[in-house]
C-alpha cells in the first residue's frame, strides 16, 4: 500500500489484489474484439527471462496512442449507480477507436517484478498512465484531484498534463481539487508520464455522466511530448497546489 498525504487530504492509494495473470495475447484479443475489421493488430509477447513486450500497429503502420489505466474501485453503489462500472463500459467504447488503445495495468503487470514492469512500459511507451481512484464523496461535492510522484522521470510533463486534466473538471458540477506532488515508489508512477487521480463523486447519474465523459475526452485528446527523460524538479515543500 502507498499513502499520499497533504494538508487535510488523505488519498488512499490502494493497489488492489491482482485478479490473476492474463496472457498478453489473450488480453489483446479481448480489448480489440470490437475494433473494425480494417484494423490489423500485430501483437507480440516474448518470454525471455520473464521479459514481456508488445506493440500495436494498423494497416497503415500507424501506431495508436496507448493510455494505461489502473482502476481503484472504492465506490459503494447507490441508487443503482456505480461510476466504476460506467467508466469500464466507456473504456470498451473508446477501444473501438483506431487512434487510441486503453490498457488496464493490472492485467498486463500482474505477477511481474519491477524490472519486467519497466520493460513493459519501455516497450509500450504509453502517452500517460492514470491510476484512477473512484470513491463516494464525504462532503457532498464532486471533486477531482491529481497527484504526481516526485520521483517521476517525466515530472514536468506529468505535472502539466495533470493540470490539464483537473482544469477540465472545473465546472459548476465538478470541483477542481488541484494538483499535488507526493512520494511513490511504484514503477507505473515513475517511468512514464503518470498521475494518481482521486475522483470523489456523489455517484448520481448526472455527476457520473459528466465525470466519465470528461475523463474520456481527456484520454482521447491527451498528448504528452516527451523527447527524453528528465529528472524531477521539485521544490523543498512536500506539497504543490494550484
C-alpha positions as CSV (number, residue, x, y, z in Angstrom):
1,X,0.0,0.0,0.0
2,X,1.1,3.6,-0.6
3,X,-0.3,6.6,1.2
4,X,-0.4,10.2,-0.1
5,X,-0.8,13.0,2.5
6,X,-1.3,16.7,2.1
7,X,-2.8,19.3,4.3
8,X,-6.3,17.9,5.3
9,X,-6.3,15.5,2.4
10,X,-5.6,11.8,2.8
11,X,-5.6,10.0,-0.5
12,X,-5.5,6.3,0.0
13,X,-3.7,4.8,-2.9
14,X,-4.6,1.1,-2.7
15,X,-3.1,-1.3,-5.2
16,X,-5.9,-3.9,-5.3
17,X,-5.2,-7.6,-5.1
18,X,-4.3,-8.9,-8.5
19,X,-7.0,-10.8,-10.4
20,X,-4.8,-13.4,-12.0
21,X,-2.3,-13.4,-14.8
22,X,-3.8,-12.9,-18.2
23,X,-1.6,-13.9,-21.2
24,X,-0.7,-10.9,-23.3
25,X,-2.2,-12.5,-26.5
26,X,-5.4,-13.3,-24.6
27,X,-5.7,-9.8,-23.2
28,X,-5.1,-8.1,-26.6
29,X,-7.7,-10.3,-28.1
30,X,-10.2,-9.1,-25.5
31,X,-9.5,-5.4,-25.8
32,X,-9.6,-5.4,-29.6
33,X,-12.5,-7.7,-30.2
34,X,-14.8,-4.8,-31.2
35,X,-12.3,-3.0,-33.5
36,X,-13.3,-2.7,-37.2
37,X,-12.1,-5.4,-39.5
38,X,-9.8,-3.0,-41.4
39,X,-7.6,-2.6,-38.4
40,X,-4.8,-5.2,-38.2
41,X,-3.4,-5.6,-34.8
42,X,0.1,-7.0,-34.6
43,X,0.8,-8.2,-31.1
44,X,3.8,-10.0,-29.8
45,X,4.7,-11.5,-26.4
46,X,8.3,-12.5,-25.9
47,X,9.3,-14.5,-22.9
48,X,13.0,-14.3,-22.4
49,X,14.0,-14.4,-18.7
50,X,10.4,-13.2,-18.0
51,X,10.5,-10.3,-20.4
52,X,7.1,-9.3,-21.8
53,X,6.6,-6.8,-24.5
54,X,4.0,-6.0,-27.1
55,X,3.2,-3.4,-29.8
56,X,0.2,-2.1,-31.7
57,X,0.1,-1.2,-35.4
58,X,-2.6,-0.6,-38.0
59,X,-2.7,-1.4,-41.7
60,X,-1.2,2.0,-42.4
61,X,1.6,1.3,-40.0
62,X,0.3,4.0,-37.7
63,X,0.7,3.3,-34.0
64,X,-2.3,4.1,-31.9
65,X,-1.8,6.2,-28.8
66,X,-1.7,3.9,-25.7
67,X,-3.1,5.0,-22.4
68,X,-2.7,2.8,-19.3
69,X,-5.3,2.9,-16.6
70,X,-5.2,1.4,-13.2
71,X,-8.7,1.5,-11.7
72,X,-9.1,1.5,-7.9
73,X,-12.7,0.8,-7.0
74,X,-13.8,2.3,-3.7
75,X,-17.3,3.1,-4.8
76,X,-20.4,1.9,-2.9
77,X,-23.3,1.5,-5.4
78,X,-26.1,4.0,-4.6
79,X,-29.4,4.4,-6.4
80,X,-28.3,1.8,-8.9
81,X,-25.4,4.0,-9.9
82,X,-21.8,2.9,-10.0
83,X,-19.3,5.2,-11.7
84,X,-16.6,2.5,-11.9
85,X,-18.8,0.2,-14.0
86,X,-19.8,3.2,-16.2
87,X,-16.1,4.0,-16.8
88,X,-15.3,0.5,-17.6
89,X,-18.1,0.4,-20.2
90,X,-16.7,3.7,-21.6
91,X,-13.3,2.1,-22.0
92,X,-14.8,-0.6,-24.1
93,X,-16.3,2.0,-26.4
94,X,-13.0,4.0,-26.6
95,X,-11.1,0.9,-27.6
96,X,-13.2,0.7,-30.8
97,X,-11.3,3.9,-31.9
98,X,-8.3,3.1,-34.1
99,X,-6.3,6.1,-32.7
100,X,-6.3,5.2,-29.0
101,X,-6.0,1.9,-27.1
102,X,-6.6,1.7,-23.3
103,X,-4.8,-1.0,-21.4
104,X,-5.5,-1.9,-17.8
105,X,-2.3,-2.1,-15.8
106,X,-3.3,-4.9,-13.6
107,X,-4.0,-7.2,-16.5
108,X,-0.6,-6.8,-18.1
109,X,1.6,-6.4,-15.0
110,X,0.1,-9.0,-12.6
111,X,2.8,-11.1,-11.0
112,X,5.8,-9.3,-12.6
113,X,8.7,-7.9,-10.8
114,X,9.6,-4.2,-11.1
115,X,12.3,-4.8,-13.8
116,X,9.8,-6.6,-16.0
117,X,7.2,-3.9,-15.4
118,X,9.6,-1.3,-16.5
119,X,10.4,-3.4,-19.7
120,X,6.6,-3.3,-20.5
121,X,6.5,0.5,-20.1
122,X,9.6,0.9,-22.2
123,X,8.0,-1.2,-24.9
124,X,4.5,0.3,-24.9
125,X,5.7,3.9,-24.3
126,X,2.2,5.0,-23.0
127,X,1.1,8.5,-23.6
128,X,0.1,8.7,-19.9
129,X,-0.7,6.3,-17.0
130,X,-3.8,7.1,-15.0
131,X,-4.3,5.5,-11.6
132,X,-8.0,6.4,-11.0
133,X,-9.4,6.1,-7.6
134,X,-13.2,6.3,-7.6
135,X,-14.8,6.8,-4.2
136,X,-18.0,8.3,-2.7
137,X,-17.8,11.9,-1.6
138,X,-17.8,12.7,2.0
139,X,-18.6,16.4,1.8
140,X,-21.4,16.3,-0.8
141,X,-19.3,17.6,-3.6
142,X,-17.9,16.1,-6.8
143,X,-14.1,16.7,-6.7
144,X,-11.2,15.6,-8.9
145,X,-7.7,15.8,-7.5
146,X,-4.4,14.7,-9.1
147,X,-1.2,13.7,-7.5
148,X,2.2,13.3,-9.4
149,X,5.1,11.3,-8.0
150,X,8.1,13.4,-7.0
151,X,10.3,10.6,-8.4
152,X,8.7,10.6,-11.9
153,X,11.3,10.8,-14.6
154,X,8.9,12.8,-16.7
155,X,7.9,15.0,-13.8
156,X,7.3,18.3,-15.7
157,X,5.3,16.5,-18.4
158,X,3.3,14.6,-15.8
159,X,2.6,17.8,-13.8
160,X,1.5,19.7,-17.0
161,X,-0.9,17.0,-18.2
162,X,-2.3,16.6,-14.6
163,X,-3.1,20.3,-14.6
164,X,-4.9,19.9,-17.9
165,X,-6.9,17.1,-16.6
166,X,-8.1,18.8,-13.4
167,X,-8.7,22.0,-15.2
168,X,-11.2,20.2,-17.5
169,X,-13.2,19.3,-14.4
170,X,-13.5,22.9,-13.2
171,X,-17.3,23.2,-13.8
172,X,-20.4,24.0,-11.8
173,X,-21.0,20.3,-11.2
174,X,-17.4,19.1,-10.6
175,X,-14.8,20.9,-8.5
176,X,-11.1,21.1,-9.5
177,X,-9.3,19.9,-6.3
178,X,-5.9,20.9,-7.7
179,X,-2.6,19.0,-8.4
180,X,-0.2,17.8,-5.7
181,X,3.1,16.0,-5.5
182,X,3.9,13.1,-3.2
183,X,6.3,10.2,-2.8
184,X,5.7,7.0,-4.6
185,X,7.9,4.0,-5.4
186,X,5.6,2.3,-7.8
187,X,7.1,1.6,-11.2
188,X,3.9,2.8,-13.0
189,X,4.1,6.2,-11.2
190,X,7.7,7.0,-12.2
191,X,8.8,5.7,-15.6
192,X,6.2,7.3,-17.9
193,X,4.1,10.4,-17.7
194,X,1.7,9.4,-14.9
195,X,-0.7,10.6,-12.2
196,X,-2.9,9.4,-9.4
197,X,-6.4,10.7,-9.9
198,X,-8.8,10.9,-6.9
199,X,-12.4,11.2,-8.1
200,X,-14.9,11.8,-5.3
201,X,-18.4,11.6,-6.6
202,X,-22.0,11.9,-5.4
203,X,-22.4,8.8,-7.5
204,X,-25.7,10.0,-9.1
205,X,-26.4,9.8,-12.8
206,X,-25.8,13.4,-13.6
207,X,-22.5,13.6,-11.8
208,X,-21.2,10.3,-13.1
209,X,-22.1,11.1,-16.7
210,X,-20.2,14.4,-16.6
211,X,-17.2,12.9,-14.9
212,X,-16.9,9.9,-17.2
213,X,-17.4,11.9,-20.3
214,X,-14.8,14.5,-19.3
215,X,-12.3,11.8,-18.3
216,X,-12.9,10.0,-21.6
217,X,-12.4,13.2,-23.6
218,X,-9.1,13.8,-21.8
219,X,-8.0,10.3,-22.8
220,X,-8.9,10.8,-26.4
221,X,-7.2,14.2,-26.6
222,X,-4.1,13.7,-24.4
223,X,-0.8,14.2,-26.0
224,X,2.3,14.4,-23.8
225,X,5.5,15.5,-25.6
226,X,8.4,13.6,-24.0
227,X,11.7,13.8,-26.0
228,X,13.8,12.5,-23.2
229,X,13.7,11.5,-19.6
230,X,14.1,14.4,-17.2
231,X,14.9,14.4,-13.5
232,X,12.2,15.7,-11.2
233,X,12.4,19.4,-10.4
234,X,10.7,19.6,-7.0
235,X,10.5,22.4,-4.5
236,X,11.5,21.7,-0.9
237,X,8.0,21.6,0.4
238,X,6.0,18.3,0.4
239,X,3.0,19.7,-1.4
240,X,2.4,21.7,-4.6
241,X,-1.0,23.0,-5.2
242,X,-2.5,25.1,-7.9
